[in-house]
C-alpha cells in the first residue's frame, strides 16, 4: 500500500509539472505584451504628473500677478502717476508684497509706456523697459497688443532667460484698466524656475535609474529644460524632435504619446506631453533596456517560480506527516493572537497609520472636556473628497501617504489643538479657545490657511498627489459628545471643496 501511495504522488507531481510548464509558456507570452504596455503607461503617468506640476507653477505665478494688479495702491498710482504720496505707498506695498513671494526675481507696476513706477528693486524705478528708439515702437506695441488681447487675463511670455539677472524665469505681464476699461498701465512679474527645476529633479522614476527629462518650446524649437544645461535656449538638433515640434506647433489641443529612437548607438524610449496652453513639449527619455526590463525580469521570476513550485512539490510528501501537528500548534497560536489583539484594540487609542487620536479617544476625551462660554471649543472637520479615487489611481501606499501628510499638516497649524482621525478619510481637530469676540474670524481664517496648505501636492511613494478637501467649523460652549461628528459631516456634505467655502456654525 505504501509503494502504491508513493507512485500515485509521483504521477501527480509529473502531471503538475507538465501543466506548470505549459502555463509558464502562456504566461510568458502574455506578460511580455502587457508589461511593455504597463511600462509605457507608467512613464506616461510620470510625464503627465510633471506636466501638471509645471502648469501649477505657472498658474500660481499668474495668480500672484493678478492679485498684485488688483491692489488699491497699484490702481490709485496708475490713475495719478505723478502723485508722490501714491508713488511712495505703491513702492512700499510692492516691497512688502515681494517678501511673501517665493523665488521672485521682481514684480513691478509701470505706465502704459513701460516707465517703471514701483518695483521690488527700488533702483529700477524710472526705467523704461520698452523704450522707443529712433521712432521705432514695435516692441512696445507688440507688448501692449498682447496684453490687450489677453483682456483681464495674464499675458504669459513663457520661460525665458531674464535680461536683468541672466537666469531662467517665468515671465508674464497684465494690463490694468480704468473704469471705462481703457488701459492705464501694466504690471509685470518674473519668477525664477530654480524651485520648479529642483522639484522636477527630485522626482526619479522608480525602477529606471538612467531616465532624463527635457522640455522644448514649439514656437522656436528651443530647449527650455535639458539635462545638458548648455543646450538650454538653443535649437534642438534632433530630427525627431523637430518633426514633433512642427506637428504640434500652434495646436490648441493637449496631446501625449511616445516614440523610440537611437542615439550614440543606444536605443531610447521617449514619452512626451504637449502642453497646448503654453506650446511646450515635456519629454522623459530612458534606455529601452531599462523601460522594458520588467519583461525580462518577469521571465526570470516565472522560471524561478516554476523551480520553486517543483521543489515544494518534491518536499510536500515529506512535510505532510508533520502538517497536522504544525496546524494544531498554529491554530492554538492564532487563537492566542486573536485574544491578544482583542485586548490591545481595547487599550489602543491611537490611529496607527497617522499617529492621530482615534474615534474611541475622541469619545473618551469629550467625556472629560469642560467647555463653557468663557472657554469655548472649536471643532474643525477636514474630509478628503474622493479619497477612494486616490487609492484607485495611485495605489494604497499613496493614499496612506496622503493621510499621514494630512495629519502632519493639521498638527503643524493647530499646535494647541488635538487631531483625531474619526473615519477613513476624515479628521477632526478640537481647538480650545477664549471668549475673544474676534475668535470666530481668526479661526475661520486659520481653517482657510490650512486648506490652502492641504491643497498643495502631497509627496507619496508613487509621486506627488493632489487631494481636495471639504471642511466645516463648529463652535461649542456646552458639553459635547460624538454626535458632533454627525453635525460636522452634514456641514461638509453641504459645502463645495474650495478653500474659501468653509461652513461655520456657532452651536453655543
C-alpha positions as CSV (number, residue, x, y, z in Angstrom):
1,X,0.0,0.0,0.0
2,X,2.8,2.4,0.8
3,X,4.5,1.9,-2.6
4,X,1.2,2.4,-4.4
5,X,0.7,5.7,-2.5
6,X,4.1,7.0,-3.4
7,X,3.7,6.1,-7.1
8,X,0.4,8.0,-7.2
9,X,2.0,11.1,-5.7
10,X,4.9,10.9,-8.1
11,X,2.5,10.6,-11.0
12,X,0.6,13.6,-9.7
13,X,3.9,15.6,-9.5
14,X,4.7,14.8,-13.1
15,X,1.3,15.9,-14.3
16,X,1.5,19.1,-12.3
17,X,5.0,19.8,-13.7
18,X,3.7,19.4,-17.3
19,X,0.8,21.7,-16.6
20,X,3.1,24.2,-14.9
21,X,5.4,24.2,-18.0
22,X,2.5,24.9,-20.3
23,X,1.1,27.6,-18.1
24,X,4.6,29.2,-17.8
25,X,4.9,29.4,-21.6
26,X,1.5,31.0,-22.0
27,X,2.0,33.5,-19.1
28,X,5.4,34.5,-20.5
29,X,3.9,35.4,-23.9
30,X,1.1,37.3,-22.2
31,X,3.3,39.2,-19.8
32,X,5.8,40.1,-22.5
33,X,3.0,42.1,-24.1
34,X,1.3,43.5,-21.0
35,X,4.5,44.5,-19.2
36,X,5.6,46.5,-22.2
37,X,2.3,48.4,-22.2
38,X,2.5,48.9,-18.4
39,X,6.0,50.3,-18.6
40,X,4.9,52.9,-21.2
41,X,1.7,53.7,-19.2
42,X,3.9,54.1,-16.1
43,X,6.2,56.6,-17.7
44,X,3.2,58.4,-19.3
45,X,1.7,58.9,-15.9
46,X,5.0,60.3,-14.6
47,X,5.2,62.6,-17.6
48,X,1.7,63.8,-17.1
49,X,2.4,64.4,-13.4
50,X,5.4,66.5,-14.1
51,X,3.5,68.5,-16.8
52,X,0.8,69.2,-14.2
53,X,3.5,70.4,-11.7
54,X,4.8,72.8,-14.4
55,X,1.2,74.0,-15.2
56,X,0.6,74.6,-11.5
57,X,3.9,76.5,-11.1
58,X,3.0,78.9,-14.0
59,X,-0.6,79.2,-12.8
60,X,0.5,80.2,-9.3
61,X,2.7,82.9,-10.8
62,X,-0.3,84.2,-12.8
63,X,-2.4,84.3,-9.7
64,X,0.3,86.2,-7.8
65,X,0.5,88.8,-10.6
66,X,-3.3,89.1,-10.8
67,X,-3.5,89.6,-7.0
68,X,-0.9,92.3,-7.1
69,X,-2.6,94.1,-10.0
70,X,-5.9,94.4,-8.0
71,X,-4.3,96.1,-5.0
72,X,-5.8,99.6,-4.3
73,X,-2.3,101.2,-4.1
74,X,-1.5,100.0,-7.6
75,X,-4.6,101.3,-9.4
76,X,-4.5,104.5,-7.4
77,X,-1.0,105.2,-8.6
78,X,-1.8,104.5,-12.2
79,X,-4.7,106.9,-12.1
80,X,-2.4,109.6,-10.7
81,X,1.2,108.5,-11.5
82,X,2.7,112.0,-10.7
83,X,1.4,112.0,-7.1
84,X,4.5,111.4,-4.9
85,X,2.5,110.1,-2.0
86,X,0.8,107.5,-4.1
87,X,4.2,106.6,-5.6
88,X,5.6,106.1,-2.1
89,X,2.6,104.0,-1.0
90,X,2.8,101.8,-4.1
91,X,6.5,101.3,-3.7
92,X,6.1,100.3,0.0
93,X,3.3,97.9,-0.9
94,X,5.4,96.4,-3.7
95,X,8.3,95.7,-1.4
96,X,6.1,94.2,1.3
97,X,4.3,92.1,-1.3
98,X,7.6,90.9,-2.7
99,X,8.7,89.5,0.6
100,X,5.9,86.9,0.5
101,X,6.6,85.6,-3.0
102,X,9.0,82.7,-3.2
103,X,11.7,82.6,-5.9
104,X,10.8,86.1,-7.0
105,X,13.1,87.9,-9.4
106,X,10.9,91.0,-9.4
107,X,7.4,92.4,-9.6
108,X,6.5,95.9,-10.7
109,X,4.0,98.4,-11.9
110,X,4.6,100.8,-14.8
111,X,2.9,103.3,-17.0
112,X,1.4,102.2,-20.3
113,X,4.6,103.3,-22.0
114,X,6.5,100.9,-19.6
115,X,8.0,103.6,-17.4
116,X,8.5,101.8,-14.1
117,X,6.7,103.4,-11.2
118,X,7.3,100.9,-8.4
119,X,9.5,97.8,-8.3
120,X,10.8,95.1,-6.0
121,X,14.2,96.7,-6.6
122,X,13.7,100.5,-5.9
123,X,16.8,101.2,-8.2
124,X,14.8,100.1,-11.2
125,X,12.1,102.8,-10.7
126,X,12.1,105.3,-13.5
127,X,13.5,102.8,-16.1
128,X,11.6,102.3,-19.4
129,X,11.5,98.6,-20.1
130,X,10.3,99.0,-23.8
131,X,12.0,102.3,-24.9
132,X,11.2,103.8,-28.3
133,X,14.4,104.1,-30.2
134,X,14.7,106.2,-33.4
135,X,10.9,106.3,-33.6
136,X,10.6,102.5,-33.6
137,X,8.0,101.5,-31.1
138,X,7.5,98.0,-32.5
139,X,8.4,96.1,-29.3
140,X,6.3,98.4,-27.2
141,X,3.2,98.0,-29.4
142,X,3.7,94.2,-29.5
143,X,3.7,94.0,-25.7
144,X,0.7,96.4,-25.5
145,X,-1.3,94.5,-28.1
146,X,-0.5,91.1,-26.4
147,X,-1.8,92.4,-23.1
148,X,-4.9,93.9,-24.6
149,X,-5.6,90.6,-26.4
150,X,-5.3,88.9,-23.0
151,X,-8.1,91.1,-21.7
152,X,-8.5,90.8,-18.0
153,X,-6.2,87.8,-18.1
154,X,-2.4,87.5,-17.9
155,X,-0.1,87.7,-20.9
156,X,2.3,84.8,-20.3
157,X,5.5,85.2,-22.3
158,X,6.8,81.8,-21.1
159,X,10.0,80.6,-19.6
160,X,12.9,82.8,-20.7
161,X,16.4,83.8,-19.8
162,X,16.0,87.1,-17.9
163,X,18.0,90.0,-19.5
164,X,18.2,91.5,-16.0
165,X,19.6,88.6,-14.0
166,X,20.7,86.2,-16.7
167,X,18.8,83.4,-15.0
168,X,15.8,81.4,-16.2
169,X,12.4,82.8,-15.2
170,X,8.7,82.6,-15.8
171,X,7.8,85.9,-17.3
172,X,4.4,87.5,-17.6
173,X,2.5,90.8,-17.8
174,X,-1.0,92.1,-17.2
175,X,-2.8,95.3,-18.3
176,X,-4.5,97.4,-15.7
177,X,-7.7,99.2,-16.8
178,X,-9.7,102.2,-15.6
179,X,-13.4,102.2,-15.0
180,X,-14.0,102.7,-18.7
181,X,-11.8,99.7,-19.5
182,X,-9.1,101.8,-21.0
183,X,-5.5,100.6,-20.3
184,X,-3.8,102.9,-17.8
185,X,-0.7,100.9,-17.1
186,X,0.6,97.4,-16.6
187,X,2.2,95.1,-14.0
188,X,5.0,92.6,-14.7
189,X,6.4,89.6,-12.9
190,X,9.5,87.4,-13.1
191,X,9.7,84.1,-11.1
192,X,12.9,82.1,-11.0
193,X,12.5,78.5,-12.2
194,X,15.0,77.2,-9.7
195,X,12.3,75.8,-7.3
196,X,10.5,74.2,-10.2
197,X,13.7,72.5,-11.6
198,X,14.6,71.3,-8.1
199,X,11.1,69.7,-7.8
200,X,11.4,68.0,-11.2
201,X,14.9,66.8,-10.5
202,X,13.8,65.3,-7.2
203,X,11.2,63.0,-8.9
204,X,13.1,60.0,-10.2
205,X,11.2,57.2,-12.0
206,X,11.1,54.2,-9.8
207,X,12.9,51.3,-11.4
208,X,14.5,53.4,-14.1
209,X,17.8,54.9,-13.0
210,X,19.0,56.5,-16.2
211,X,15.9,58.4,-17.2
212,X,16.2,62.1,-18.0
213,X,13.7,64.9,-18.9
214,X,13.7,67.8,-21.2
215,X,11.2,70.5,-22.4
216,X,11.1,72.3,-25.7
217,X,9.2,75.3,-27.0
218,X,7.4,74.5,-30.2
219,X,7.4,78.2,-31.2
220,X,11.1,78.4,-31.7
221,X,12.3,74.7,-31.3
222,X,14.5,75.8,-28.4
223,X,15.1,73.8,-25.2
224,X,13.6,75.2,-22.0
225,X,14.9,72.4,-19.9
226,X,17.6,69.9,-20.7
227,X,19.9,67.5,-18.8
228,X,22.8,69.2,-20.7
229,X,22.5,72.8,-19.3
230,X,24.5,74.2,-22.2
231,X,21.6,73.3,-24.6
232,X,19.1,75.4,-22.7
233,X,17.8,78.2,-25.0
234,X,19.4,76.5,-28.1
235,X,17.6,75.0,-31.0
236,X,17.4,71.2,-30.9
237,X,19.4,69.2,-33.5
238,X,17.4,66.0,-33.1
239,X,15.3,65.4,-36.3
240,X,12.6,63.5,-34.4
241,X,12.0,66.5,-32.1
242,X,11.9,68.9,-34.9
243,X,9.2,66.8,-36.6
244,X,7.4,66.7,-33.3
245,X,7.5,70.5,-32.8
246,X,6.3,71.1,-36.4
247,X,3.4,68.6,-35.8
248,X,2.1,70.4,-32.7
249,X,3.2,74.0,-33.3
250,X,0.1,76.2,-32.9
251,X,-2.1,73.4,-31.8
252,X,-4.6,74.2,-29.1
253,X,-5.2,70.6,-28.0
254,X,-3.1,68.8,-25.4
255,X,-1.5,65.5,-26.6
256,X,0.7,62.7,-25.3
257,X,2.4,59.8,-27.0
258,X,5.7,58.0,-27.2
259,X,8.3,57.1,-29.8
260,X,11.6,55.2,-29.9
261,X,14.9,56.5,-31.3
262,X,18.5,55.6,-31.4
263,X,21.3,57.9,-30.2
264,X,25.1,57.2,-29.9
265,X,24.4,53.5,-30.5
266,X,21.8,53.2,-27.8
267,X,18.0,52.8,-28.1
268,X,15.8,55.1,-26.1
269,X,12.1,55.4,-25.4
270,X,10.7,59.0,-25.3
271,X,7.4,59.7,-23.6
272,X,6.1,63.2,-24.3
273,X,3.3,65.5,-23.2
274,X,2.3,68.5,-25.4
275,X,1.1,71.4,-23.2
276,X,-1.1,73.3,-25.6
277,X,-1.7,76.3,-23.3
278,X,2.0,77.1,-23.4
279,X,3.1,75.5,-26.6
280,X,5.7,73.3,-24.7
281,X,6.6,69.6,-25.1
282,X,7.7,67.9,-22.0
283,X,9.6,64.6,-22.6
284,X,11.0,61.8,-20.4
285,X,13.6,59.6,-22.1
286,X,15.1,56.3,-20.9
287,X,17.0,53.4,-22.4
288,X,14.8,50.7,-23.8
289,X,16.8,48.2,-21.8
290,X,15.5,49.7,-18.6
291,X,12.0,50.6,-19.7
292,X,11.4,47.0,-20.9
293,X,13.5,45.3,-18.2
294,X,10.3,44.2,-16.5
295,X,9.6,41.8,-19.3
296,X,13.0,40.2,-19.0
297,X,12.7,40.1,-15.2
298,X,9.3,38.6,-15.3
299,X,10.6,35.7,-17.3
300,X,13.3,35.1,-14.8
301,X,10.8,35.4,-11.9
302,X,8.4,32.9,-13.6
303,X,11.3,30.5,-14.2
304,X,12.3,30.7,-10.5
305,X,8.7,30.3,-9.5
306,X,8.5,27.2,-11.6
307,X,11.6,25.8,-10.0
308,X,10.3,26.8,-6.5
309,X,7.0,25.1,-7.1
310,X,8.7,22.0,-8.3
311,X,10.9,21.9,-5.2
312,X,7.9,22.5,-3.0
313,X,6.0,19.6,-4.7
314,X,9.0,17.3,-4.1
315,X,9.3,18.0,-0.4
316,X,5.5,18.1,0.1
317,X,5.3,14.4,0.7
318,X,7.9,14.6,3.5
319,X,6.2,17.5,5.2
320,X,2.7,16.0,5.0
321,X,3.1,13.9,8.2
322,X,4.2,17.0,10.2
323,X,1.4,19.2,8.8
324,X,-1.3,18.2,11.2
325,X,0.9,18.8,14.3
326,X,2.0,22.1,12.8
327,X,-1.5,23.2,12.0
328,X,-2.6,22.4,15.5
329,X,0.1,24.5,17.0
330,X,-0.7,27.3,14.6
331,X,-4.4,27.2,15.4
332,X,-3.5,27.5,19.1
333,X,-1.2,30.4,18.4
334,X,-3.8,32.1,16.2
335,X,-6.3,31.8,19.0
336,X,-3.9,33.3,21.4
337,X,-3.0,36.1,19.0
338,X,-6.7,36.8,18.5
339,X,-7.3,37.2,22.2
340,X,-4.1,39.4,22.5
341,X,-5.3,41.5,19.6
342,X,-8.7,42.0,21.1
343,X,-7.1,43.2,24.4
344,X,-4.8,45.5,22.5
345,X,-7.6,47.0,20.5
346,X,-9.4,47.9,23.7
347,X,-6.3,49.6,25.0
348,X,-5.2,51.5,21.9
349,X,-6.5,55.0,21.5
350,X,-4.2,56.0,18.6
351,X,-4.6,55.6,14.8
352,X,-1.5,53.5,13.9
353,X,-1.1,55.0,10.4
354,X,-1.3,58.7,11.2
355,X,-0.5,58.7,14.9
356,X,-3.6,60.8,15.4
357,X,-6.1,60.1,18.2
358,X,-8.9,57.8,17.0
359,X,-12.6,57.9,17.4
360,X,-12.6,56.0,20.7
361,X,-10.1,58.5,22.0
362,X,-12.4,61.3,20.8
363,X,-15.4,59.9,22.7
364,X,-13.3,59.5,25.8
365,X,-11.8,63.0,25.6
366,X,-15.2,64.6,25.1
367,X,-16.5,63.0,28.3
368,X,-13.6,64.6,30.2
369,X,-13.7,68.0,28.4
370,X,-15.1,71.0,30.3
371,X,-16.4,73.6,27.9
372,X,-18.1,76.9,28.9
373,X,-18.9,80.4,27.4
374,X,-15.5,81.6,28.8
375,X,-13.7,78.6,27.5
376,X,-15.4,77.6,24.2
377,X,-14.0,74.9,21.9
378,X,-13.9,74.9,18.1
379,X,-14.3,71.6,16.2
380,X,-12.9,71.6,12.6
381,X,-13.5,68.7,10.2
382,X,-11.4,68.1,7.2
383,X,-12.8,65.5,4.8
384,X,-10.8,64.2,1.8
385,X,-13.2,64.4,-1.1
386,X,-13.0,61.3,-3.4
387,X,-10.3,59.6,-1.3
388,X,-11.2,56.2,-2.9
389,X,-10.2,57.7,-6.3
390,X,-6.7,58.4,-4.9
391,X,-6.3,54.8,-3.8
392,X,-7.6,53.5,-7.1
393,X,-5.5,55.8,-9.3
394,X,-2.2,56.0,-7.3
395,X,-2.4,52.9,-5.0
396,X,-3.0,52.3,-1.3
397,X,0.6,53.4,-0.5
398,X,0.0,56.8,-2.0
399,X,-3.4,57.0,-0.2
400,X,-1.7,56.2,3.1
401,X,0.9,58.8,2.5
402,X,-1.8,61.5,1.8
403,X,-3.5,60.6,5.2
404,X,-0.2,60.8,7.0
405,X,0.6,64.2,5.3
406,X,-2.9,65.5,6.2
407,X,-2.4,64.6,9.9
408,X,1.1,66.2,9.9
409,X,-0.2,69.5,8.4
410,X,-3.1,69.7,10.8
411,X,-0.7,69.2,13.8
412,X,1.6,71.8,12.3
413,X,-1.1,74.5,12.0
414,X,-3.2,73.6,15.1
415,X,-0.4,73.3,17.7
416,X,-2.9,73.9,20.6
417,X,-5.5,71.5,19.2
418,X,-5.9,67.8,19.3
419,X,-6.1,65.9,15.9
420,X,-8.5,62.9,15.7
421,X,-8.9,60.6,12.7
422,X,-12.6,59.8,13.1
423,X,-13.1,58.0,9.7
424,X,-11.2,56.5,6.8
425,X,-10.9,59.9,5.1
426,X,-11.9,62.4,7.7
427,X,-10.1,64.2,10.5
428,X,-11.4,66.4,13.4
429,X,-9.4,69.0,15.2
430,X,-10.6,70.1,18.7
431,X,-9.1,73.6,19.4
432,X,-9.7,75.2,22.8
433,X,-10.2,79.0,22.6
434,X,-11.1,82.0,24.7
435,X,-14.1,84.3,24.6
436,X,-12.5,86.9,22.3
437,X,-15.3,88.4,20.0
438,X,-13.0,88.1,17.0
439,X,-12.1,84.4,17.7
440,X,-14.6,83.2,15.0
441,X,-13.0,85.2,12.2
442,X,-9.5,84.2,13.3
443,X,-10.5,80.5,13.4
444,X,-12.1,80.6,10.0
445,X,-9.0,82.3,8.6
446,X,-6.9,79.6,10.2
447,X,-9.0,76.9,8.6
448,X,-8.7,78.6,5.2
449,X,-4.9,78.7,5.6
450,X,-4.8,75.0,6.4
451,X,-7.0,74.2,3.4
452,X,-4.6,76.1,1.2
453,X,-1.7,74.0,2.5
454,X,-3.6,70.8,2.3
455,X,-4.4,71.6,-1.4
456,X,-0.7,71.6,-2.3
457,X,0.6,68.3,-3.9
458,X,1.4,65.6,-1.3
459,X,4.6,63.7,-1.6
460,X,3.9,59.9,-1.8
461,X,5.9,56.8,-2.8
462,X,4.2,57.0,-6.2
463,X,4.9,60.7,-6.9
464,X,3.1,63.9,-6.0
465,X,-0.7,63.6,-5.5
466,X,-3.3,66.4,-5.3
467,X,-6.1,66.0,-2.8
468,X,-9.3,68.0,-2.5
469,X,-10.8,68.8,1.0
470,X,-14.2,69.7,2.3
471,X,-14.2,71.5,5.7
472,X,-16.6,72.6,8.3
473,X,-16.2,74.5,11.6
474,X,-18.4,74.4,14.7
475,X,-18.1,76.5,17.9
476,X,-19.3,74.9,21.2
477,X,-19.8,76.5,24.6
478,X,-21.6,73.5,26.2
479,X,-20.9,69.8,26.7
480,X,-20.0,67.7,23.6
481,X,-20.4,64.1,22.6
482,X,-19.8,62.1,19.5
483,X,-22.9,63.5,17.8
484,X,-20.8,66.5,16.9
485,X,-19.2,64.2,14.3
486,X,-22.6,63.8,12.6
487,X,-23.1,67.6,12.6
488,X,-19.8,68.2,11.1
489,X,-20.3,65.6,8.4
490,X,-23.6,67.1,7.5
491,X,-22.0,70.6,7.1
492,X,-19.1,69.3,4.9
493,X,-21.6,67.5,2.7
494,X,-23.3,70.8,2.0
495,X,-20.1,72.6,1.1
496,X,-18.1,72.6,-2.2
497,X,-14.5,71.5,-1.8
498,X,-12.9,75.0,-2.1
499,X,-10.6,76.8,0.4
500,X,-12.9,79.8,0.7
501,X,-16.1,77.9,1.3
502,X,-15.8,76.7,4.9
503,X,-19.1,76.1,6.6
504,X,-19.2,77.7,10.1
505,X,-21.9,77.2,12.7
506,X,-22.0,78.5,16.2
507,X,-23.9,75.9,18.2
508,X,-23.4,77.7,21.5
